[in-house]
């Protein structure tokens, strides 16, 4: 990384991607003891919106063969297919436009809140989901200098009044939630992520970065004094928002202070070739791997596109993702392959860093058939490396009674059953996960041996 960043600009940028403070979770979670020996330490949850060509029980192109070789062909080309389980017959959360609920509820299996209030943001249900899987795993290592990292490509500022007045636009922008009311925004600038992890660019010394950080703290102290003076006049909802914001700034400052001292970590080189989309994700994935190698963090999420998906990952496809999902599966399969290839490179990078055996990486979407907003049989992958033959990898795993049942929503499994099983690998016993019809059933998902 060669560009020079001021600490002021870093903190200004961090302000839009901070991880909000940890509140008491309603989930009945406890750390298991002797009966569960943790086999995994790290987790990366990955997502792409608007689904994939999956029209029938044979799963269409969500496999290693088919039109243009199949969406998963890049995994075989990269040699990582033996570490990947293809999950069939799992359904997305779908209680409010599956673009919205299937994204926000992806890692928590919890329906999103909605409102009919004339003043939507005043209603607590306007932006409500639940603590996500990555944050539950982050809780297993509370002393990590960086609680979690979250990468994305773009952010949808708004959609249309019909949707935006009923549910928060953050539903399509975040798969990570610190608690029921705190979605975590993604970092979209590789330089911003680099500075968050390593404290400074190569031309800004760590000592100088620490000095600028102390100056920023003194400015924040003044802002907090003003907040404390006026908070008696705020509504309870506004108090919660501002208290969460203030605490998250303090948390980020702690992360930056730790990162400024991370002088022994190998700093990855910035990707300079290729299109911006692929270049940015390759760089941020390298940073996430490096942060995990240095044990700066153990949890991360990557959104290859938001839940609506109006983006163009590559100029070689003359179409954008959302429109392709609804109207042109020939271009959608090409876009899927670009994103699956990036995910495969992440798996290969973890393997090369000797981290895959202690990491679980998932990739999923908020629907299967984008033409019908179908929430059945969503594209879903799980990757890792066995240390004691603990997972079924390199094969298809069915959550349904028969392979033919994958298109039957009524016979599909909740993702919460899968998340409960994965948490066992971290020594975490969750008695239940998710809410309503998406709550875990207690039945095995099939991923564990």
N, C-alpha and C positions, 0 to 999 in steps of 0.2 A: 504494500500500500504506500503510495507516494504522495497523495494529496495531504495538505496540512489542514487540520481542523482545530478551531479554537474550542476551548472547553465551554464557552458560552453557547456556541452553535450546537455542540454535542448535547448539552442539557436542554436546549430549546427543542432539539429534535426528539430527545428522550421523552419529553413531556407528552408526546402524542402516542408513545408506545409503551408506557409504563405498565407494569403488572400491579393491579390494584391489591390492597392489603388483604391478608388472610383473615377471614371472619370465622366464627364457630360454625362448623359444618353440621348439617342435620344427618349426615350419613352415619350409620352405625358401624364405624370402622375401628378396628384395633389391630395393633401389630401382633402377629402370631409369634409363638415362642418355639419350643422344641419340636412341635409337631410339623412345622413348616420351615424347611431350610431354604432360605432365599437363594435362587439360582440366577436371578437377574438384578441389575442395579439401575439400568438406564432405559429410557423410553423416548421414542419419537413418534408422534402421531401426525400422519400426513393425509391431506385431503385435496380433492378436486371437485368442483361443482358441476351440476347439470348432467351427470351420468355418463353412460357409455352404450354402445350398440349391444344390447342384451335382449333380443326379441323373443327367445324361445328357451325351452328346457335345455337345449344344447349350449346355451349361454352366448350364442352368436360370436362376436369377436372378442369377448372378454376371456381370452385364452391364448394359447401359444400358436394357434394356427387359425386360418380363416382368411377373410378379406385382408389383403396387404400383409399377410403373415400373422394377423392377430394382434390385439393390443399389448399382449404380454411378451411378444417376440423379443423386445429389447432386453428382457431379463435373461432369456436364453443366450442371446448374443453376448451379454456381459458375463455369463457364467455364474449367475447368482440364483438361477431357478431352483437348485437343490436346497436353498435356504428359505424358500418361499412356500407358504401354504395358501392355496386359492380357496377362499371361503365361499360356499354356495348356500343360498337360501336364508339370508339374514335380511331383515327389513329396517328401513330408516324410520325415524320419528316423523309423523305426518299429522300434526294437529292444527297447523296453520301454514298454508302453502308450503309444500315440501322443500322448496328452495330455502325458505327461512328456517322452519323447524328442523329439517333434516341436517342443516349445517350446524346450528347452535347446539342441537342435541346429539350430535355425532358421537362425542366422547363422554356423554353422561346419560344417554337414553332417557332424557327427561323432556316432556312437552314444554314448549315455550309459553310464556304468558301473553295474553292479548287484552285489549281494552276497547271499550266504546265510549270512554270519557271524552267530553268536549275539550278537555285539556289533557291530552294523552300522557305527557311526561310526568304529570302529577300522580298518575296511578301506578302503584308499585308493580302491577302486573304487566305494564307496558314493556318492561325490560327485565324479564325473569326467566332463568333456566336453572342450572345447577352446577356444582363443582365438577370439573371435567377430570377424566382419567389421568391426564398428564400432571395435574395439580395434586391428585391423591398420591401419585408416585413421588412427586417433589416433596411431599410431607415425610417420606421415609428418610430423607437426608436434609433436615432443616438447617444444618450448618453450612450447606453449600454456599459459596460466595455469591453465586448467581442462581436465584431460585429456578428460573426457567427461561428459555429463549423461544421467540416466536417469529417465524419468517413468513413473508407474503410478497405479493407482486403489486397489488393495487388495492384501493379501498373505494367502495361504493358510497358516495356521499348521501344519496337519496335514490328512491326508485319512482314511486308514484303515490299520490295521496291516499289511494285506496288501501295500499299496504302500509305505508309509513305512519298512518294514524292509528293503525291497529296493533302493530308490533314494531319493535325497534329495528332500525337499519343495521344495528350491530349483530342481529341474528345472522345475516349473510356475510358478515365481515370477520367473525370470530368463532373458532372451534374450541378455544381455551377459555375457561371461566374459573376465576379464583373462588367464587361463591355464587349463590343464586342471583345476585344482582350486579356482579362485577365481571363483565367480559374483558378479555385481554386483547389489546390491539397488536397487530403484527408490525414488525420492523420490515420496511420495504427497501431500504437503502443499505447495500452491503457495507459501506463505510461506517454507517451508524452502528451496525452490528459489530463490526470490527472494533470500534472504539469502546463500545459497551463491554466487550469481552476483554480486550487487552489494554484499555485505559487511554491509549493515545495512538496517533499515527507514528510512523517511524521518525518523523522530523519534529515531533513534539515530545520532549523528554517526560518521563514519568514524574519527575520532581516538579516540573512546570505544570503538568496536568493536576497534580495534587494541590499546588498553590492556587490555581484557578478554581478548583473545586471548593476550597475553603472560602474563597471570595463569594462563590455562588451560594454557599451555605449561609453566609452572613446576610445576603440579600433575602434568602428564603425566610430566615428568622424574622426579618421585618414584616414580610408578608403574613407570616403566621401570627404575629402580634396583632396585626390589623384584623385578621380573621377571628381570633379569640375575642377581640373587643366587640365585634359585630355579630357573633354567632347567636346571641340571645334573640336576635330579631329574625333569624332564619327559620324556615319551616323544618320539620323533622327530616323530610326527604332531602332538602338542600344541605342540612347539617351532615347527613350521612355521606352525601356525595363529596362535600368539601373535606370532611375528615378522612375519607378514603383517598382523596387526591393528595392531601398533605402527607399521609402516611406512606403512600406509594413513592412520593418524591424522596422521602427519607430512605426508603428501601433502595431506590435507584442510586442514591448517593453512596450507600454502603457498598453496593455492587461496584460502582466506579472506583471507590477507594481500594477495594480488594483487587480489582482489575489493574489498577495503576501499579500494583506491586507484582503482577504476574509476569515477571521478567524472565522466568525460566521456561515459559511455555513457547513452543514452536509456533510462530505466526505464519499462517498459510499465505501464499502469494495470491494476489488478485487475478481472477480470470480476465484476460484481455481480448480473447478471440470470440467470434460468434455473435449471434444476436443478443440483444440486451436481456431478454427474458431468460434464456438458458445461461448466459454469462452471470447474471445476478444470482440465480439459484445455485449454480455451481460454487460461486464464491461463498454464499451464506452457508451452504451445506458443509464446506470445508471448515468454516469458522465454528460451526456447531460441533463437528467431529473434534477439532482441536480443543475446544472448551471442555468436551467430555474427556479427552485424553488427559488434560490437566486437572480433572475433577473439579472444575469450576462450576459445573452444572450437571444435573442428571436427568433433566426433563426438557423436552422441546416439542414444538409443533411447526409444521410447514403447510401452508395453504398455497398450492400451486395455482389456484385461482379462487375467487370468492364463491359464495353459494349461488349467485346468479350467473356469473361467468361471462359477462360481456367483454372479453378480452381476446387478443390475438397473440398466442404464444410464439408463432413463427410466421414469417412473411412467405414461406414456401407454401402455406395453405391460404388461399384467398377467401377466408371466411373467419368469423369469430366463433368462440366456443358455445355461447348460449344459443345462437341461431342455428348452429350446426346440430346441437343436441335435439332441437325441435324439428329441424327440416332437412338436414343433410348428413346422413351417417357416413358417407364416403369421406367427407372432410373431418368429421368428428373422430373417426378411427385414427387419422393422421395426427390430430391434436392429442388424443389419448396416448399415442406412442411417444410423443415428445415428453409428456409428463411422466409416463411410466419409465422412460429411459432415465430421466433425472432421478427418480426414486431408486432405480437399479444402481445408478452411480453412487447414491448415498449408501446402499447396502454394501457395494464393493469397497467404498472408502472406509466404512466401519470394519469390514473384514481385514483390510490391509492394515488398519490401526490396531488390530487385535482387540476390538471392542464388540464385535458382533455377538460373541458368545455370552456377553453380559447385558445385551441390549435387545429389546423387542421394538420392532418398527412396524407400524401399520399404515395401510393406504386404503382409503375408502371414499365414497361419494354420498350425496344426499338423495339419490334416486338411481334407478336403472334406466328405464326408457324415458328419456326427456320429452318425447312427443306426447306422452300421456301423463307425465309427472308420476310415474309408477314408483312406489316406495318399496316394492317387493324385490328380493334378490339383488340388492345393490352390489356393485363391484366392491370387493373387499379382499385385501391381502394382508397376511401376517408374515413377517420375516424375523429370523433370529438364527442362532447357531447353537445346537444342543451341547450341553456339557455333561448331561447324564441321561440322555435319551428321554428328555422331558416333554418334547413337543413333536407333533406330527408335521414335519416339514417336507418340502419337495413333492407334495401331493395335493389333491383336492379334498376338502373337508366339508361334509354336508351337514347343515343344521336342520335339515328336513328329513322326514321318514324315508322318502325315496328321492332319487335324483329328479324325477319328473315333477315333484312337488315344489321345486324352487320358484316357479312362477305363481304359486298359490299363496297369496298374502296371508290367508288364514292359517296356513301350515308353516309359514316362515318363523324363524327364531328371532328373538330380540337380541340386539348387539350387547345388551347388558349382561347376558349369560357369558358371552365371550370375554367382556371386560372383567367380570368376576373371576373367571378362570385365569386370565393373564395376571391379575393381581396376586394370585397364589404364588406365582413364580417370584414375587418380590417379598414374600413372607407376610403379605397383608391379607387378612381374612375379612372380607366384606360380607356381612350377613344378607344384605340386599343392596341393589343398585338400580337407579332409575325410578320412574314414577308412573302411576296409572297403568295403561295397557302395555307400556314398554318396560315395566319393572322386571327384574330378573326372576327367573322361575325356580332357580336352585338346581336345574338340570345341567349336566355337563354340555359344553358347547361342542366338544369333539376335538379341540385343539391340543389337549393334553393327552399324553400317553397313559 
